[in-house]
Amino acid sequence: MRKAFVFLFPLALALAACADDARSPVAPDPAGPRPAAGPLALAAGSDYVPQRILVKFRPHAPIAELLAANGATFEGPLALDISKLQVPLGFEKMVAGFLAASPWVEFAEPDYLRTAGIPCELG
């Protein structure tokens, strides 16, 4: 039962994200591609939210020092002790790499958009 949940839950989330996409997922837009708008707008050719990375700090990490040294600011908490950080535009992968190399960080990565291969429009 748990294996089915682990597989089906992300798929259900991806489908729900595309539920209000009125166009057919395989039919191209006759007007051509349109840029996404809103907080999840992507930079050209990217597959992650601009200016945001996700980080899980180790216990007792000097978070303020790590953020200041990398030009990041705390944006808010997520589940499982994961934090959203705001970073300068275009530096998402670089800052995530620097933080991931720190012994105080369990992991750091850009906030990737996962769609399970199902195309949908953001915005």
All heavy atoms as an XYZ file, in Angstrom:
907
protein
N       0.826     -1.203      0.000
C       0.000      0.000      0.000
C       0.865      1.260      0.000
O       0.581      2.208     -0.683
C      -0.924     -0.064      1.226
C      -1.796      1.137      1.391
S      -3.039      1.155      0.096
C      -4.065      2.437      0.659
N       1.945      1.237      0.791
C       2.815      2.403      0.878
C       3.491      2.688     -0.462
O       3.643      3.840     -0.850
C       3.861      2.178      1.964
C       4.760      3.374      2.153
C       5.768      3.101      3.251
N       6.778      4.118      3.267
C       6.840      5.084      4.160
N       5.949      5.158      5.100
N       7.795      5.974      4.108
N       3.891      1.647     -1.188
C       4.532      1.848     -2.486
C       3.573      2.519     -3.467
O       3.973      3.369     -4.237
C       5.016      0.520     -3.061
C       6.210     -0.030     -2.344
C       6.673     -1.313     -2.978
C       7.855     -1.877     -2.209
N       8.332     -3.123     -2.776
N       2.314      2.130     -3.428
C       1.319      2.751     -4.308
C       1.153      4.228     -3.958
O       1.053      5.082     -4.836
C      -0.012      2.027     -4.210
N       1.156      4.557     -2.666
C       1.005      5.941     -2.242
C       2.201      6.772     -2.697
O       2.047      7.876     -3.194
C       0.855      6.013     -0.716
C       0.789      7.429     -0.200
C      -0.392      8.155     -0.326
C       1.883      8.034      0.382
C      -0.462      9.450      0.132
C       1.824      9.326      0.835
C       0.648     10.036      0.714
N       3.405      6.226     -2.521
C       4.619      6.946     -2.904
C       4.620      7.245     -4.401
O       5.073      8.290     -4.834
C       5.873      6.133     -2.495
C       7.129      6.733     -3.077
C       5.968      6.047     -0.990
N       4.093      6.349     -5.208
C       4.047      6.566     -6.653
C       2.876      7.447     -7.056
O       3.027      8.356     -7.855
C       3.944      5.217     -7.375
C       3.728      5.372     -8.862
C       4.772      5.780     -9.679
C       2.494      5.157     -9.425
C       4.580      5.948    -11.038
C       2.289      5.319    -10.782
C       3.337      5.724    -11.589
N       1.702      7.195     -6.511
C       0.494      7.878     -6.965
C       0.360      9.298     -6.425
O      -0.209     10.151     -7.089
C      -0.743      7.059     -6.602
C      -0.865      5.725     -7.325
C      -2.076      4.964     -6.819
C      -0.961      5.937     -8.821
N       0.872      9.571     -5.227
C       0.712     10.902     -4.654
C       1.387     11.981     -5.501
O       0.752     12.985     -5.837
C       1.227     10.918     -3.207
C       1.014     12.232     -2.524
C      -0.267     12.653     -2.180
C       2.077     13.065     -2.240
C      -0.468     13.866     -1.564
C       1.888     14.272     -1.628
C       0.602     14.678     -1.289
N       2.670     11.823     -5.900
C       3.272     12.856     -6.769
C       2.558     12.986     -8.106
O       2.434     14.078     -8.650
C       4.709     12.371     -6.960
C       4.962     11.426     -5.851
C       3.647     10.824     -5.506
N       2.084     11.872     -8.647
C       1.351     11.931     -9.908
C       0.057     12.717     -9.744
O      -0.295     13.537    -10.583
C       1.060     10.518    -10.413
C       0.323     10.427    -11.742
C       1.119     11.106    -12.848
C       0.060      8.974    -12.100
N      -0.653     12.486     -8.645
C      -1.890     13.226     -8.383
C      -1.606     14.719     -8.228
O      -2.374     15.557     -8.703
C      -2.581     12.676     -7.135
N      -0.491     15.075     -7.572
C      -0.131     16.485     -7.428
C       0.159     17.130     -8.776
O      -0.260     18.252     -9.043
C       1.088     16.639     -6.516
C       0.845     16.421     -5.033
C       2.159     16.519     -4.275
C      -0.144     17.419     -4.487
N       0.867     16.407     -9.628
C       1.174     16.946    -10.959
C      -0.097     17.139    -11.769
O      -0.257     18.144    -12.462
C       2.140     16.017    -11.691
N      -0.995     16.188    -11.697
C      -2.256     16.323    -12.433
C      -3.094     17.469    -11.890
O      -3.719     18.201    -12.652
C      -3.035     15.011    -12.383
C      -2.434     13.861    -13.191
C      -3.209     12.572    -12.932
C      -2.404     14.182    -14.662
N      -3.107     17.636    -10.581
C      -3.872     18.728     -9.991
C      -3.299     20.080    -10.402
O      -4.035     21.037    -10.606
C      -3.886     18.595     -8.474
N      -1.978     20.162    -10.540
C      -1.346     21.421    -10.956
C      -1.767     21.817    -12.355
O      -1.816     22.989    -12.697
C       0.173     21.289    -10.879
N      -2.081     20.842    -13.176
C      -2.461     21.111    -14.559
C      -3.973     21.080    -14.767
O      -4.436     21.224    -15.885
C      -1.816     20.089    -15.491
S      -0.028     20.164    -15.456
N      -4.736     20.869    -13.713
C      -6.177     20.664    -13.851
C      -6.886     21.848    -14.485
O      -7.820     21.679    -15.260
C      -6.797     20.358    -12.494
N      -6.449     23.078    -14.191
C      -7.154     24.207    -14.776
C      -6.499     24.694    -16.064
O      -6.786     25.767    -16.526
C      -7.322     25.354    -13.784
C      -6.150     25.584    -12.896
O      -5.138     26.119    -13.347
O      -6.282     25.214    -11.744
N      -5.658     23.900    -16.648
C      -5.091     24.225    -17.959
C      -6.133     23.841    -19.004
O      -6.389     22.675    -19.242
C      -3.787     23.458    -18.171
C      -3.048     23.913    -19.419
O      -3.566     24.807    -20.118
O      -1.972     23.379    -19.685
N      -6.769     24.833    -19.616
C      -7.894     24.588    -20.528
C      -7.464     23.939    -21.836
O      -8.260     23.301    -22.508
C      -8.617     25.894    -20.817
N      -6.201     24.111    -22.221
C      -5.756     23.557    -23.484
C      -5.429     22.084    -23.337
O      -5.096     21.612    -22.283
C      -4.504     24.292    -23.965
C      -4.738     25.748    -24.234
C      -3.463     26.477    -24.583
N      -2.529     26.370    -23.487
C      -1.251     26.030    -23.637
N      -0.763     25.779    -24.819
N      -0.446     25.951    -22.615
N      -5.469     21.369    -24.427
C      -5.040     19.981    -24.440
C      -3.543     19.951    -24.178
O      -2.804     20.752    -24.732
C      -5.353     19.356    -25.800
O      -4.686     18.133    -25.935
N      -3.046     19.017    -23.348
C      -1.626     19.015    -23.049
C      -0.746     18.692    -24.249
O       0.439     18.911    -24.206
C      -1.474     17.957    -21.968
C      -2.756     17.263    -21.862
C      -3.780     18.036    -22.606
N      -1.310     18.157    -25.330
C      -0.484     17.824    -26.485
C      -0.684     18.787    -27.647
O       0.087     18.775    -28.586
C      -0.759     16.380    -26.970
C      -0.297     15.402    -25.925
C      -2.214     16.174    -27.290
N      -1.707     19.615    -27.616
C      -1.972     20.551    -28.715
C      -1.153     21.822    -28.516
O      -1.193     22.429    -27.461
C      -3.456     20.901    -28.764
N      -0.375     22.231    -29.524
C       0.396     23.466    -29.378
C      -0.526     24.681    -29.410
O      -1.576     24.667    -30.037
C       1.326     23.437    -30.583
C       0.669     22.550    -31.574
C      -0.146     21.564    -30.799
N      -0.113     25.708    -28.734
C      -0.873     26.957    -28.718
C      -0.685     27.639    -30.072
O       0.441     27.899    -30.489
C      -0.351     27.847    -27.596
C      -1.208     29.078    -27.366
O      -2.009     29.428    -28.261
O      -1.084     29.678    -26.299
N      -1.793     27.953    -30.798
C      -1.649     28.573    -32.111
C      -0.962     29.938    -32.056
O      -0.354     30.370    -33.022
C      -3.079     28.712    -32.626
C      -3.973     28.316    -31.523
C      -3.162     27.702    -30.439
N      -1.041     30.620    -30.920
C      -0.408     31.929    -30.792
C       1.073     31.809    -30.443
O       1.761     32.813    -30.334
C      -1.124     32.736    -29.719
N       1.554     30.602    -30.259
C       2.950     30.397    -29.888
C       3.112     30.374    -28.376
O       2.161     30.594    -27.636
N       4.302     30.099    -27.900
C       4.513     30.029    -26.458
C       4.330     31.387    -25.801
O       4.696     32.413    -26.351
C       5.953     29.536    -26.326
C       6.577     29.756    -27.644
C       5.482     29.818    -28.665
N       3.727     31.362    -24.642
C       3.514     32.590    -23.881
C       4.334     32.519    -22.607
O       4.405     31.469    -21.992
C       2.032     32.746    -23.527
C       1.168     32.995    -24.745
C      -0.265     33.097    -24.351
N      -0.718     31.759    -23.949
C      -1.848     31.509    -23.319
N      -2.644     32.474    -23.000
N      -2.190     30.276    -23.006
N       4.915     33.630    -22.177
C       5.669     33.603    -20.925
C       4.722     33.449    -19.749
O       3.603     33.975    -19.756
C       6.377     34.959    -20.892
C       5.584     35.831    -21.795
C       4.971     34.936    -22.829
N       5.154     32.715    -18.749
C       4.356     32.540    -17.535
C       4.428     33.814    -16.715
O       5.358     34.595    -16.828
C       4.884     31.359    -16.734
N       3.434     34.021    -15.886
C       3.395     35.188    -15.021
C       3.177     34.732    -13.598
O       2.805     33.605    -13.344
C       2.260     36.115    -15.458
N       3.381     35.633    -12.662
C       3.121     35.321    -11.273
C       4.367     34.820    -10.559
O       5.472     34.851    -11.094
N       4.189     34.336     -9.316
C       5.342     33.974     -8.503
C       6.106     32.761     -9.023
O       7.236     32.546     -8.655
C       4.725     33.684     -7.143
C       3.303     33.367     -7.415
C       2.940     34.162     -8.628
N       5.499     31.939     -9.882
C       6.192     30.778    -10.409
C       6.695     30.995    -11.827
O       6.991     30.050    -12.534
C       5.279     29.544    -10.377
C       4.939     29.015     -8.993
C       4.044     27.796     -9.101
C       6.174     28.680     -8.205
N       6.789     32.247    -12.260
C       7.289     32.525    -13.605
C       8.729     32.046    -13.706
O       9.524     32.229    -12.794
C       7.214     34.022    -13.885
N       9.051     31.402    -14.789
C      10.380     30.842    -14.973
C      11.266     31.778    -15.768
O      10.803     32.496    -16.640
C      10.291     29.505    -15.724
C       9.521     28.407    -15.046
C       9.485     27.185    -15.944
C      10.140     28.058    -13.719
N      12.543     31.716    -15.480
C      13.508     32.395    -16.325
C      13.591     31.610    -17.625
O      13.265     30.427    -17.665
C      14.865     32.439    -15.622
N      13.994     32.247    -18.689
C      14.038     31.593    -19.997
C      14.882     30.328    -19.934
O      16.025     30.352    -19.526
C      14.605     32.551    -21.031
N      14.283     29.203    -20.316
C      14.990     27.938    -20.391
C      15.239     27.260    -19.060
O      15.937     26.263    -19.013
N      14.708     27.764    -17.964
C      14.971     27.137    -16.671
C      13.796     26.253    -16.252
O      12.697     26.376    -16.762
C      15.227     28.200    -15.602
O      14.039     28.895    -15.311
N      14.067     25.372    -15.315
C      13.035     24.485    -14.806
C      12.901     24.616    -13.298
O      12.566     23.679    -12.604
C      13.330     23.035    -15.209
C      14.697     22.560    -14.738
O      15.493     23.401    -14.268
O      14.967     21.357    -14.824
N      13.206     25.802    -12.793
C      13.089     26.059    -11.360
C      12.583     27.482    -11.139
O      12.618     28.323    -12.035
C      14.426     25.844    -10.643
C      15.589     26.580    -11.244
C      15.858     27.896    -10.889
C      16.418     25.964    -12.159
C      16.912     28.575    -11.446
C      17.485     26.635    -12.717
C      17.730     27.951    -12.357
O      18.783     28.626    -12.915
N      12.099     27.726     -9.929
C      11.582     29.044     -9.570
C      12.759     30.006     -9.440
O      13.718     29.716     -8.722
C      10.797     28.981     -8.244
C      10.277     30.360     -7.861
C       9.655     27.988     -8.344
N      12.730     31.122    -10.150
C      13.849     32.057    -10.054
C      13.957     32.668     -8.667
O      12.951     32.874     -7.990
C      13.533     33.121    -11.109
C      12.090     33.005    -11.374
C      11.699     31.592    -11.057
N      15.168     32.936     -8.261
C      15.496     33.592     -6.996
C      15.097     32.769     -5.771
O      14.948     33.326     -4.692
C      14.878     34.980     -6.913
C      15.422     35.936     -7.959
C      14.855     37.321     -7.772
O      13.688     37.543     -8.014
N      15.705     38.236     -7.346
N      14.927     31.454     -5.902
C      14.564     30.641     -4.737
C      15.356     29.340     -4.733
O      15.484     28.685     -5.755
C      13.081     30.310     -4.737
C      12.680     29.568     -3.452
C      11.248     29.121     -3.448
N      10.360     30.256     -3.537
C       9.081     30.146     -3.914
N       8.573     28.983     -4.244
N       8.324     31.212     -3.977
N      15.885     29.010     -3.558
C      16.494     27.702     -3.360
C      15.907     27.078     -2.099
O      15.369     27.777     -1.235
C      18.035     27.763     -3.281
C      18.496     28.595     -2.099
C      18.636     28.275     -4.574
C      20.003     28.539     -1.885
N      15.986     25.759     -2.016
C      15.519     25.013     -0.858
C      16.726     24.440     -0.141
O      17.618     23.868     -0.771
C      14.583     23.887     -1.292
C      13.370     24.323     -2.112
C      12.536     23.109     -2.498
C      12.529     25.329     -1.357
N      16.743     24.582      1.189
C      17.902     24.171      1.981
C      17.432     23.478      3.245
O      16.451     23.883      3.859
C      18.763     25.396      2.374
C      19.954     24.985      3.219
C      19.215     26.151      1.158
N      18.161     22.422      3.629
C      17.951     21.799      4.935
C      19.262     21.937      5.698
O      20.275     21.359      5.326
C      17.555     20.340      4.812
C      17.257     19.730      6.167
C      16.629     18.368      6.064
C      16.267     17.861      7.447
N      15.650     16.534      7.377
N      19.218     22.760      6.749
C      20.390     22.998      7.571
C      20.531     21.892      8.619
O      19.544     21.327      9.078
C      20.283     24.357      8.279
C      20.316     25.524      7.340
C      19.148     26.172      6.986
C      21.511     25.976      6.812
C      19.167     27.259      6.122
C      21.547     27.058      5.955
C      20.383     27.703      5.609
N      21.761     21.602      8.998
C      22.021     20.644     10.073
C      21.777     21.339     11.414
O      21.798     22.576     11.495
C      23.449     20.129      9.988
C      23.698     19.330      8.719
C      25.011     18.578      8.781
N      25.322     17.958      7.515
C      24.829     16.795      7.094
N      23.986     16.138      7.845
N      25.177     16.303      5.919
N      21.531     20.568     12.472
C      21.304     21.173     13.796
C      22.486     22.059     14.210
O      23.645     21.737     13.943
C      21.189     19.962     14.725
C      20.756     18.843     13.834
C      21.393     19.115     12.501
N      22.165     23.174     14.838
C      23.127     24.135     15.367
C      23.931     24.852     14.284
O      25.001     25.399     14.561
C      24.075     23.465     16.373
C      23.369     22.646     17.399
N      22.518     23.197     18.345
C      23.350     21.307     17.615
C      22.022     22.236     19.097
N      22.505     21.078     18.667
N      23.444     24.853     13.066
C      24.146     25.540     11.973
C      24.090     27.051     12.196
O      23.074     27.585     12.642
C      23.505     25.194     10.632
N      25.160     27.765     11.862
C      25.151     29.233     11.952
C      24.419     29.815     10.731
O      25.041     30.338      9.800
C      26.640     29.582     11.971
C      27.280     28.479     11.192
C      26.464     27.245     11.477
N      23.116     29.730     10.755
C      22.301     30.058      9.584
C      22.504     31.503      9.136
O      22.680     31.773      7.946
C      20.817     29.753      9.859
C      20.640     28.243     10.072
C      19.933     30.235      8.711
C      19.254     27.828     10.514
N      22.491     32.435     10.072
C      22.632     33.852      9.706
C      23.958     34.092      8.977
O      24.003     34.818      7.986
C      22.530     34.734     10.941
N      25.023     33.463      9.439
C      26.328     33.636      8.794
C      26.341     33.018      7.393
O      26.882     33.604      6.457
C      27.426     32.989      9.640
C      27.669     33.684     10.959
C      28.659     32.926     11.824
O      29.480     32.153     11.280
O      28.612     33.121     13.047
N      25.744     31.837      7.261
C      25.692     31.177      5.957
C      24.892     32.004      4.955
O      25.275     32.130      3.788
C      25.096     29.773      6.089
C      25.964     28.746      6.804
C      25.155     27.493      7.115
C      27.173     28.399      5.950
N      23.763     32.563      5.401
C      22.940     33.380      4.511
C      23.677     34.642      4.085
O      23.702     34.996      2.905
C      21.614     33.732      5.179
C      20.681     32.572      5.519
C      19.398     33.096      6.158
C      20.372     31.743      4.309
N      24.289     35.333      5.052
C      24.999     36.575      4.748
C      26.174     36.335      3.795
O      26.395     37.119      2.871
C      25.483     37.219      6.041
N      26.891     35.247      3.999
C      28.062     34.960      3.156
C      27.677     34.623      1.721
O      28.496     34.761      0.816
C      28.851     33.804      3.766
N      26.426     34.203      1.511
C      25.996     33.793      0.173
C      24.967     34.733     -0.446
O      24.384     34.415     -1.479
C      25.446     32.370      0.232
C      26.545     31.359      0.451
O      27.305     31.090     -0.463
N      26.654     30.836      1.656
N      24.712     35.867      0.175
C      23.767     36.833     -0.385
C      22.335     36.340     -0.408
O      21.553     36.740     -1.264
N      21.991     35.460      0.528
C      20.648     34.886      0.584
C      19.878     35.461      1.764
O      20.466     35.914      2.744
C      20.738     33.366      0.717
N      18.554     35.440      1.657
C      17.692     35.835      2.765
C      16.665     34.739      3.003
O      16.260     34.040      2.082
C      16.964     37.170      2.485
O      16.231     37.049      1.268
C      17.941     38.318      2.378
N      16.249     34.611      4.261
C      15.277     33.599      4.640
C      13.897     34.011      4.139
O      13.432     35.112      4.419
C      15.258     33.437      6.161
C      14.363     32.351      6.647
C      14.735     31.020      6.534
C      13.139     32.652      7.223
C      13.911     30.009      6.986
C      12.313     31.647      7.679
C      12.690     30.321      7.561
N      13.265     33.145      3.360
C      11.944     33.441      2.803
C      10.830     32.781      3.613
O       9.741     33.309      3.712
C      11.880     32.968      1.352
C      10.692     33.478      0.585
C      10.780     33.104     -0.885
O      11.747     33.513     -1.546
O       9.873     32.392     -1.348
N      11.089     31.613      4.169
C      10.088     30.947      4.973
C      10.377     29.464      5.129
O      11.168     28.891      4.390
N       9.714     28.835      6.108
C       9.918     27.404      6.324
C       8.977     26.564      5.462
O       7.918     27.023      5.057
C       9.584     27.229      7.801
C       8.540     28.268      8.053
C       8.905     29.439      7.163
N       9.415     25.356      5.174
C       8.576     24.348      4.537
C       8.482     23.165      5.499
O       8.928     23.258      6.635
C       9.179     23.890      3.207
C       9.166     24.903      2.075
C       9.904     24.346      0.872
C       7.739     25.239      1.678
N       7.959     22.063      5.057
C       7.869     20.869      5.887
C       9.236     20.218      6.058
O      10.162     20.455      5.275
C       6.897     19.879      5.252
N       9.379     19.388      7.063
C      10.577     18.574      7.303
C      11.840     19.406      7.487
O      12.916     19.036      7.045
C      10.764     17.555      6.166
C       9.571     16.644      5.878
C       9.827     15.820      4.629
C       9.295     15.754      7.074
N      11.725     20.543      8.134
C      12.865     21.429      8.422
C      13.565     21.960      7.180
O      14.752     22.275      7.210
C      13.889     20.726      9.319
C      13.327     20.375     10.687
O      12.503     21.160     11.195
O      13.706     19.325     11.228
N      12.861     22.051      6.081
C      13.412     22.611      4.852
C      13.040     24.091      4.800
O      11.906     24.458      5.095
C      12.886     21.867      3.615
C      13.307     20.403      3.680
C      13.390     22.523      2.335
C      12.671     19.536      2.629
N      14.001     24.911      4.431
C      13.788     26.354      4.374
C      13.825     26.851      2.938
O      14.599     26.356      2.125
C      14.881     27.080      5.166
O      14.891     26.674      6.498
N      12.986     27.855      2.637
C      13.035     28.555      1.351
C      13.925     29.768      1.537
O      13.746     30.529      2.481
C      11.651     29.017      0.917
C      10.692     27.928      0.554
C       9.406     28.486     -0.026
C       8.663     29.326      0.980
N       7.362     29.810      0.501
N      14.878     29.926      0.626
C      15.757     31.085      0.658
C      15.617     31.871     -0.629
O      15.419     31.299     -1.695
C      17.222     30.657      0.810
C      17.594     29.804      2.011
C      19.094     29.543      2.005
C      17.164     30.438      3.310
N      15.714     33.192     -0.519
C      15.711     34.043     -1.703
C      17.156     34.408     -2.001
O      17.922     34.786     -1.110
C      14.883     35.303     -1.471
C      14.793     36.156     -2.707
C      13.831     37.310     -2.535
O      13.238     37.502     -1.481
N      13.676     38.100     -3.567
N      17.531     34.261     -3.270
C      18.896     34.550     -3.727
C      18.818     35.472     -4.935
O      17.767     35.597     -5.562
C      19.658     33.248     -4.071
C      19.810     32.369     -2.839
C      18.993     32.496     -5.187
N      19.923     36.111     -5.292
C      19.912     36.982     -6.473
C      19.575     36.208     -7.750
O      19.974     35.050     -7.911
C      21.343     37.530     -6.536
C      21.862     37.397     -5.150
C      21.206     36.188     -4.583
N      18.862     36.846     -8.646
C      18.455     36.237     -9.909
C      19.684     35.797    -10.706
O      20.635     36.549    -10.871
C      17.631     37.228    -10.727
C      17.078     36.715    -12.056
C      16.098     35.571    -11.801
C      16.371     37.833    -12.801
N      19.640     34.559    -11.180
C      20.735     34.011    -11.962
C      21.813     33.316    -11.142
O      22.713     32.699    -11.690
N      21.720     33.407     -9.826
C      22.717     32.794     -8.951
C      22.159     31.602     -8.175
O      22.773     31.135     -7.219
C      23.272     33.832     -7.969
C      24.129     34.865     -8.631
C      23.565     36.026     -9.127
C      25.486     34.668     -8.778
C      24.347     36.979     -9.743
C      26.274     35.620     -9.393
C      25.716     36.779     -9.886
N      20.992     31.101     -8.575
C      20.341     30.025     -7.832
C      21.219     28.776     -7.725
O      21.425     28.249     -6.624
C      19.003     29.651     -8.489
C      17.989     30.765     -8.524
C      18.090     31.665     -9.755
O      19.031     31.488    -10.564
O      17.238     32.556     -9.904
N      21.738     28.308     -8.846
C      22.550     27.087     -8.829
C      23.891     27.306     -8.144
O      24.381     26.419     -7.439
C      22.752     26.568    -10.251
C      21.495     25.967    -10.836
C      21.760     25.332    -12.184
C      20.490     24.683    -12.718
N      20.725     24.006    -14.004
N      24.479     28.472     -8.310
C      25.768     28.741     -7.696
C      25.649     28.796     -6.172
O      26.431     28.159     -5.455
C      26.359     30.043     -8.225
C      27.765     30.293     -7.712
S      28.618     31.650     -8.526
C      27.588     33.026     -8.106
N      24.657     29.528     -5.653
C      24.477     29.629     -4.208
C      24.112     28.262     -3.631
O      24.624     27.869     -2.578
C      23.409     30.694     -3.857
C      23.080     30.667     -2.380
C      23.892     32.078     -4.264
N      23.241     27.519     -4.321
C      22.884     26.183     -3.854
C      24.126     25.295     -3.790
O      24.296     24.522     -2.845
C      21.827     25.563     -4.763
N      25.010     25.414     -4.763
C      26.240     24.633     -4.762
C      27.157     24.997     -3.600
O      27.730     24.109     -2.953
N      27.304     26.293     -3.342
C      28.140     26.729     -2.217
C      27.562     26.229     -0.895
O      28.293     25.737     -0.036
C      28.267     28.254     -2.177
C      29.157     28.827     -3.236
C      28.827     30.008     -3.867
C      30.335     28.198     -3.612
C      29.643     30.551     -4.844
C      31.170     28.726     -4.590
C      30.817     29.911     -5.207
N      26.243     26.364     -0.731
C      25.629     25.909      0.515
C      25.706     24.388      0.661
O      25.969     23.873      1.745
C      24.172     26.380      0.598
C      23.988     27.871      0.880
C      22.526     28.269      0.746
C      24.506     28.224      2.265
N      25.495     23.662     -0.429
C      25.540     22.196     -0.374
C      26.931     21.706      0.026
O      27.070     20.641      0.632
C      25.132     21.604     -1.717
N      27.975     22.473     -0.295
C      29.342     22.086      0.053
C      29.666     22.353      1.524
O      30.676     21.867      2.028
C      30.334     22.826     -0.842
N      28.821     23.082      2.214
C      29.060     23.405      3.619
C      28.751     22.203      4.507
O      27.754     21.512      4.301
C      28.180     24.579      4.041
O      28.208     24.731      5.451
N      29.565     21.968      5.522
C      29.266     20.871      6.453
C      28.036     21.151      7.310
O      27.505     20.240      7.939
C      30.531     20.778      7.312
C      31.193     22.111      7.192
C      30.814     22.636      5.842
N      27.554     22.384      7.317
C      26.374     22.754      8.096
C      25.072     22.524      7.333
O      23.991     22.757      7.865
C      26.450     24.221      8.506
C      27.538     24.507      9.476
C      28.706     25.161      9.225
C      27.576     24.143     10.847
N      29.466     25.220     10.356
C      28.789     24.608     11.382
C      26.690     23.466     11.692
C      29.150     24.422     12.699
C      27.053     23.275     13.015
C      28.265     23.751     13.506
N      25.172     22.099      6.084
C      23.985     21.952      5.234
C      23.823     20.497      4.812
O      24.766     19.878      4.316
C      24.105     22.870      3.989
C      22.953     22.651      3.027
C      24.163     24.321      4.429
N      22.621     19.966      5.036
C      22.334     18.593      4.608
C      22.136     18.535      3.095
O      22.628     17.651      2.425
C      21.097     18.064      5.334
C      20.912     16.584      5.179
C      19.875     16.034      6.128
O      19.833     16.449      7.298
O      19.104     15.161      5.670
N      21.351     19.487      2.548
C      21.227     19.614      1.096
C      20.777     21.026      0.754
O      20.188     21.726      1.571
C      20.261     18.581      0.482
C      18.810     18.870      0.720
C      18.098     19.711     -0.123
C      18.136     18.301      1.785
C      16.766     19.983      0.090
C      16.803     18.555      2.010
C      16.111     19.399      1.158
N      21.067     21.428     -0.477
C      20.622     22.714     -1.009
C      20.458     22.537     -2.511
O      21.301     21.934     -3.172
C      21.641     23.812     -0.712
N      19.343     23.042     -3.044
C      19.086     22.929     -4.485
C      18.106     24.006     -4.918
O      17.353     24.537     -4.089
C      18.515     21.560     -4.838
C      17.152     21.287     -4.250
C      16.615     19.907     -4.614
O      17.411     18.992     -4.857
O      15.378     19.766     -4.644
N      18.117     24.374     -6.206
C      17.080     25.291     -6.696
C      15.698     24.675     -6.463
O      15.564     23.458     -6.346
C      17.396     25.410     -8.190
C      18.835     25.063     -8.307
C      19.083     24.019     -7.251
N      14.692     25.514     -6.390
C      13.314     25.041     -6.188
C      12.777     24.555     -7.533
O      12.089     25.273     -8.244
C      12.457     26.176     -5.628
C      11.070     25.720     -5.205
O      10.779     24.517     -5.324
O      10.286     26.574     -4.762
N      13.132     23.319     -7.881
C      12.741     22.743     -9.168
C      11.244     22.531     -9.250
O      10.595     22.177     -8.266
C      13.447     21.408     -9.408
C      14.914     21.551     -9.702
C      15.863     21.254     -8.738
C      15.346     22.007    -10.940
C      17.216     21.385     -9.004
C      16.692     22.155    -11.217
C      17.619     21.837    -10.254
O      18.956     21.985    -10.526
N      10.703     22.731    -10.441
C       9.289     22.462    -10.702
C       9.186     21.047    -11.229
O       9.812     20.697    -12.214
C       8.738     23.457    -11.724
C       8.778     24.894    -11.266
C       8.423     25.829    -12.401
C       7.833     25.103    -10.093
N       8.422     20.233    -10.563
C       8.264     18.825    -10.944
C       6.869     18.643    -11.540
O       5.879     18.927    -10.899
C       8.422     17.912     -9.738
C       9.621     18.244     -8.890
C      10.684     17.210     -9.033
N      11.708     17.353     -8.011
C      12.937     17.777     -8.281
N      13.276     18.104     -9.490
N      13.817     17.877     -7.335
N       6.820     18.166    -12.772
C       5.525     17.969    -13.416
C       5.316     16.535    -13.877
O       4.342     16.240    -14.526
C       5.383     18.889    -14.651
O       6.390     18.530    -15.595
C       5.480     20.351    -14.281
N       6.232     15.635    -13.549
C       6.153     14.233    -13.970
C       5.986     14.127    -15.487
O       5.318     13.231    -15.973
C       5.018     13.525    -13.230
N       6.565     15.052    -16.222
C       6.513     15.005    -17.664
C       5.194     15.451    -18.269
O       4.983     15.356    -19.460
N       4.290     15.965    -17.436
C       2.991     16.408    -17.918
C       3.087     17.903    -18.185
O       3.275     18.695    -17.269
C       1.882     16.129    -16.874
C       1.827     14.642    -16.588
C       0.543     16.658    -17.376
C       0.950     14.296    -15.403
N       2.998     18.329    -19.450
C       3.122     19.761    -19.738
C       1.906     20.533    -19.243
O       0.777     20.074    -19.368
C       3.228     19.806    -21.257
C       2.576     18.563    -21.733
C       2.780     17.533    -20.651
N       2.155     21.628    -18.611
C       1.057     22.514    -18.203
C       1.605     23.925    -18.167
O       2.799     24.150    -18.073
C       0.467     22.105    -16.865
S       1.609     22.138    -15.491
N       0.728     24.875    -18.225
C       1.113     26.279    -18.255
C       1.111     26.818    -16.846
O       0.220     26.546    -16.053
C       0.097     27.050    -19.097
C       0.411     28.517    -19.186
C      -0.601     29.229    -20.051
O      -1.098     28.646    -20.994
O      -0.891     30.384    -19.726
N       2.125     27.584    -16.517
C       2.188     28.249    -15.209
C       1.613     29.635    -15.342
O       1.846     30.323    -16.304
C       3.640     28.342    -14.731
C       4.348     27.012    -14.527
C       5.802     27.266    -14.207
C       3.683     26.239    -13.433
N       0.905     30.063    -14.318
C       0.456     31.439    -14.298
C      -0.983     31.620    -14.485
O      -1.879     31.076    -14.800
